Amino acid sequence: MFQTEDYVQNSGYQKIRYILTLAGMYTSDVASILELDLDFVGRVLGSGVVQTTSDQASIDWKFYNFLVLQDYLLKIADYDINEYEELWKETAIYDKAIVKPPWYQWGLRKYLETHKYKGLESCIDWIRRY
C-alpha cells in the first residue's frame, strides 16, 4: 500500500525504487527507458547514490525526468498504486483531451519501450505544457 509519508521522505532515486516495488515494475524497465546499463541502474536505485565518472549531470537529469513522470502519474492516480499501474497502459482517460499526450495511441509503457529516453522527454514536455 502506498504511504505518502514514506514516499516523501525518500530521495529521488529511492522514490523510483519505492514505486517500482509497489507497482510490480522492474529495474530493467527503468534501465531500458533511460537507456542506461541495468547493473548501474540497479546500484543507483539500491543505494540512492550515483557513483560514476561519466556524465553525472546527464544521468541525474534522466532520473529526474523519470521521477517527474512518476510523480505526474501518482497525482493523476490520486496516489492509488493500482490506478498508477493502470496509467502505464490506459489511454481512454485522454480521449477528451484537446491535446493528446504523445503516448495516447500506444499506452505509456509501450510508448516508452519503443521510444526510450527521447519518448520520456516528449512525455515530460507534454506534461509541462498541458
Secondary structure, DSSP 8 states (H G I E B T S, - for coil): ---HHHHHHS-HHHHHHHHHHHHT--HHHHHHHHT--HHHHHHHHHHS----SS-HHHHHHHHHHHHHHHHHHHHHTTT-HHHHHHHTT--GGGTT-SS--TTTTT-HHHHHHHHHHHHHHHHHHHHHH-
